[in-house]
Amino acid sequence: MLKKWFLAVVCFVLIFHVVSPFSFGTYSIVAYDKENGQIGVAVQSHWFSVGTSVSWAEPGVGAVATQSFVEPSYGPLGLAMMRSGKTAEQALTGLTASDPNRDVRQVGMVDIRGNAAAHTGKLCIDAAGQYIGKNFSCQANMMEKNTVWNAMAKAYESTGGELVDRLLAALEAAQAEGGDIRGKQSVAILVVKAVPSGAPWNDRIYDLRVEDHPTPLKEIRRLVTVAKAYNHMNAGDGHLTDNNVNAALKEYTTAMNIYPGNPEMIFWPAVTMAASGKVEESLPLFKKVFQQDKRWAELLKRLPKVNQFPKDEVLMKKILSLVPMEK
């Protein structure tokens, strides 16, 4: 009897290592947001750096979450099959049919047409299950409760805003239901444009990870806020390059309102205002930045040399008068 038990344990250990170097108790969501023109995937787990292997997305193609006893190749292979014209369901069926270890896999896929599919192997650790909705799929394994995936779906469907907001709401709903029975450790969110621009470096809207943290969802929400602000800053830079000052100022102001504690978000709107003749509006902003750190004043002095600010000594002197005096 003892010998049989020992052999069973050995077999399990061998399967564990042969099947995959990772074992995640994980909840995830893949989704296509037609209204916002975005595709994304989000995942949370009690495992280090969960986004490294679980989350995959490609503009104009779809998204994949591969978890439980992870087979990372489901990500690139699933995307390749969808890129060739297969639906999410066809791609997933093809991959699981050729996988001798499909019973320990859990996978969610969505394609650019909004088709969603999921697979929960019969040997995934309870509580494990999935919810396939319109243009999205939620999947979870090793959960404290079997209500997680339905709660995720409900939160996703009832949340507005960008796709990143809806994905994050789904993850938070999962955690509110108890989440991973082992606890929490890492989280990742990846959102790309639904229609590729031809410039891949511009097509990743959010690519955020918290690799190891006692409250990863709280931290990723903070990072999403920062990323939103910088997305508007980047848009402002683009408008400024095209000499569309009003559009740039609008984007910079939005960024400042989203993340007001960051002096970067205050400094550049102030620079743009002053350079475009809105000097009096810029002064309170410059004052606020200089009070946080006087080095921003030094940076301002360097901008005229590279044509990033008017070569106007009177204007410069007026702004620099706001620098706090040494005590």
C-alpha positions in Angstrom: 0.0 0.0 0.0 2.8 2.4 0.9 4.6 1.5 -2.3 1.5 2.4 -4.4 1.1 5.7 -2.5 4.8 6.5 -3.1 4.5 5.8 -6.8 1.4 8.0 -7.1 3.3 10.9 -5.5 6.2 10.4 -7.8 4.0 10.3 -10.8 2.3 13.5 -9.7 5.6 15.2 -9.2 6.8 14.1 -12.6 3.6 15.3 -14.2 4.0 18.6 -12.4 7.5 19.2 -13.8 7.0 17.7 -17.3 3.7 19.5 -17.9 5.0 22.9 -17.0 7.5 24.7 -14.8 4.6 26.8 -13.4 1.4 26.0 -11.5 -1.0 28.9 -11.0 -4.1 29.2 -8.9 -5.3 32.0 -11.1 -8.2 34.1 -12.2 -8.1 35.9 -15.6 -10.2 37.7 -18.2 -9.7 38.1 -21.9 -11.9 40.7 -23.7 -12.5 42.6 -27.0 -14.0 46.1 -26.5 -15.4 47.1 -29.8 -16.6 50.5 -28.6 -13.1 51.6 -27.4 -11.3 49.6 -30.1 -9.2 47.6 -27.7 -8.3 44.0 -26.9 -6.9 42.9 -23.5 -6.2 40.4 -20.9 -5.8 40.7 -17.1 -4.7 38.1 -14.5 -4.0 37.8 -10.8 -2.5 34.9 -8.9 -0.6 33.8 -5.8 2.5 33.3 -7.9 5.5 35.4 -8.8 5.3 37.4 -12.0 2.1 35.8 -13.3 2.0 38.0 -16.4 5.2 36.5 -17.8 3.5 33.3 -19.0 -0.3 33.8 -18.7 -1.2 36.9 -20.6 -0.9 37.4 -24.4 -2.4 39.9 -26.8 -1.8 41.1 -30.3 -3.4 44.1 -32.1 -5.8 43.0 -34.9 -5.7 39.4 -33.7 -6.9 38.7 -30.1 -5.9 37.8 -26.6 -5.1 34.6 -24.7 -4.8 33.7 -21.0 -3.1 30.3 -20.4 -3.1 29.1 -16.8 -3.5 26.2 -14.3 -0.6 24.0 -15.2 0.6 26.5 -17.7 1.6 25.7 -21.2 3.1 29.0 -22.3 3.0 28.0 -26.0 -0.8 28.3 -26.0 -0.2 32.1 -26.1 1.9 32.5 -29.3 0.3 29.5 -31.0 -3.2 30.7 -30.2 -2.4 34.1 -31.6 -0.8 32.6 -34.7 -3.9 30.5 -35.4 -6.3 33.5 -34.9 -4.0 35.6 -37.0 -4.4 33.0 -39.8 -8.2 33.4 -39.6 -9.3 30.8 -37.1 -11.9 31.8 -34.5 -11.0 31.7 -30.8 -12.9 28.5 -30.5 -11.3 26.9 -33.4 -7.8 27.9 -32.2 -8.5 26.6 -28.7 -10.0 23.3 -29.9 -7.0 22.7 -32.1 -4.6 23.3 -29.3 -6.3 21.2 -26.7 -6.9 18.4 -29.1 -3.2 18.0 -29.7 -2.3 18.5 -26.0 -2.0 15.2 -24.0 -2.1 17.2 -20.8 -5.3 19.2 -21.7 -7.0 18.0 -18.5 -4.8 20.1 -16.3 -4.9 23.2 -18.6 -7.2 26.2 -18.3 -7.3 28.7 -21.2 -9.4 31.7 -22.3 -9.2 33.2 -25.8 -11.0 36.0 -27.6 -10.5 37.0 -31.3 -10.8 40.3 -33.1 -14.4 39.5 -34.2 -15.4 39.1 -30.6 -15.6 35.4 -30.5 -14.7 34.1 -27.1 -13.8 30.6 -25.9 -12.5 28.9 -22.8 -11.3 25.5 -21.6 -11.2 24.2 -18.0 -9.6 20.8 -17.8 -11.3 18.2 -15.6 -8.2 17.9 -13.5 -7.9 21.7 -12.7 -7.9 22.2 -8.9 -11.2 23.2 -7.4 -12.8 25.6 -7.4 -12.3 25.9 -11.1 -14.7 27.1 -13.8 -15.3 29.6 -16.6 -17.9 32.1 -17.9 -18.1 32.9 -21.6 -19.9 36.2 -22.3 -20.3 38.5 -25.3 -16.8 39.4 -26.5 -15.1 38.1 -23.3 -14.3 35.1 -21.2 -13.5 34.8 -17.5 -11.7 31.7 -16.1 -10.4 30.7 -12.6 -8.9 27.8 -10.8 -7.8 27.0 -7.3 -10.3 29.6 -6.0 -11.7 29.8 -2.5 -15.3 29.8 -3.9 -17.0 28.7 -7.1 -18.6 32.1 -7.5 -15.5 33.9 -8.7 -15.9 33.7 -12.5 -19.6 34.7 -12.4 -18.7 37.7 -10.2 -16.0 38.7 -12.6 -18.4 38.6 -15.5 -21.0 40.7 -13.7 -18.4 43.3 -12.8 -17.0 43.4 -16.3 -20.4 43.8 -17.9 -21.6 46.5 -15.5 -18.4 48.7 -15.5 -18.0 51.6 -17.9 -14.9 53.5 -19.1 -11.9 52.2 -20.9 -11.2 48.4 -21.3 -8.5 48.7 -18.6 -11.2 49.9 -16.2 -13.5 47.0 -16.9 -10.7 44.4 -16.7 -9.5 45.8 -13.4 -13.1 45.7 -12.1 -13.3 42.0 -13.0 -10.1 41.3 -11.1 -11.3 43.2 -8.0 -14.6 41.4 -8.1 -12.8 38.1 -8.1 -10.7 39.1 -5.1 -13.9 40.3 -3.3 -15.2 36.7 -3.7 -12.1 35.3 -2.0 -9.9 34.9 -5.0 -7.1 32.4 -5.0 -7.4 30.2 -2.0 -3.7 30.7 -1.3 -3.9 34.5 -1.3 -2.5 37.1 -3.7 0.9 38.0 -5.0 1.1 39.3 -8.6 -1.1 40.8 -11.3 -0.8 41.9 -14.9 -2.9 43.9 -17.4 -2.2 44.0 -21.1 -4.3 46.1 -23.4 -3.6 46.7 -27.1 -5.3 48.5 -30.0 -7.9 46.4 -31.9 -6.7 47.8 -35.2 -2.9 47.8 -35.7 -1.4 51.2 -36.6 1.6 49.8 -38.5 3.8 51.1 -35.6 3.8 48.3 -33.0 5.4 50.5 -30.4 2.3 52.7 -30.4 -0.2 49.8 -30.2 0.3 48.8 -26.6 -2.0 51.0 -24.6 -1.3 49.4 -21.2 1.3 46.8 -20.3 1.5 46.8 -16.5 2.7 44.2 -14.0 3.1 43.9 -10.3 5.4 41.0 -9.9 5.4 40.6 -6.1 3.3 42.7 -3.7 1.2 42.1 -0.5 -1.7 44.0 -2.2 -1.1 43.6 -6.0 -4.6 44.8 -7.1 -4.3 48.0 -5.1 -0.9 48.6 -6.6 -2.0 47.9 -10.2 -4.9 50.3 -9.8 -2.4 53.0 -8.8 -0.2 52.1 -11.8 -3.3 52.2 -14.1 -3.9 55.8 -12.9 -0.3 56.8 -13.6 -0.4 55.1 -17.0 -3.6 56.9 -17.9 -2.0 60.3 -17.1 1.1 59.5 -19.1 -1.0 58.3 -22.1 -2.5 61.8 -22.1 1.0 63.4 -21.7 2.2 61.4 -24.7 -0.8 62.5 -26.7 0.0 66.1 -25.7 3.6 65.7 -26.9 2.3 64.5 -30.3 0.0 67.5 -30.7 2.8 69.8 -29.7 5.1 68.3 -32.3 2.3 69.0 -34.8 2.1 72.6 -33.5 -1.4 72.1 -32.2 -1.0 73.9 -29.0 -4.6 73.9 -27.9 -5.0 70.2 -28.3 -1.7 69.6 -26.5 -2.7 71.8 -23.7 -6.0 69.9 -23.4 -4.2 66.6 -23.1 -1.6 68.0 -20.6 -4.4 69.4 -18.4 -6.2 66.1 -18.4 -3.0 64.3 -17.4 -2.5 66.9 -14.6 -6.0 66.3 -13.3 -5.6 62.6 -13.3 -2.3 62.6 -11.5 -1.9 65.9 -9.7 0.7 64.8 -7.3 3.3 64.4 -10.0 5.3 67.6 -10.8 5.9 66.4 -14.3 2.1 66.6 -14.9 2.1 70.2 -13.7 5.4 71.5 -15.2 4.7 70.8 -18.9 1.2 72.3 -19.0 2.7 75.4 -17.3 5.4 75.5 -20.0 2.9 75.1 -22.8 0.6 77.8 -21.3 3.5 80.3 -20.9 4.9 79.6 -24.3 1.5 80.2 -25.9 0.8 83.5 -24.2 -1.2 82.3 -21.3 1.4 83.5 -18.8 -0.9 84.4 -15.9 -2.5 81.0 -16.0 0.8 79.3 -15.9 2.3 81.1 -12.9 0.3 79.2 -10.2 1.4 76.0 -11.8 5.1 77.0 -11.9 4.9 78.1 -8.3 3.5 74.7 -7.3 6.2 72.8 -9.1 9.1 75.0 -7.8 7.8 74.5 -4.3 8.1 70.8 -4.7 11.6 70.9 -6.2 13.7 73.9 -7.3 15.5 71.8 -10.0 12.4 72.3 -12.2 13.5 75.9 -12.4 16.9 74.9 -13.7 15.2 72.7 -16.3 13.1 75.6 -17.4 16.2 77.7 -18.0 17.6 75.1 -20.4 14.5 74.9 -22.6 15.0 78.1 -24.7 18.4 76.8 -25.9 16.6 73.9 -27.6 13.7 75.9 -28.9 11.3 74.4 -26.3 10.5 77.8 -24.7 10.6 81.4 -25.9 13.9 83.2 -25.6 12.3 86.0 -23.6 14.4 87.2 -20.7 11.5 89.2 -19.2 9.2 86.2 -19.3 11.9 83.9 -17.8 12.6 86.4 -15.0 9.0 86.7 -14.1 8.6 82.9 -13.8 11.8 82.3 -12.0 10.8 84.9 -9.4 8.4 82.3 -8.1 11.3 80.0 -7.0 11.3 79.9 -3.1 14.1 81.9 -1.5 16.8 80.0 0.4 16.2 80.2 4.2 
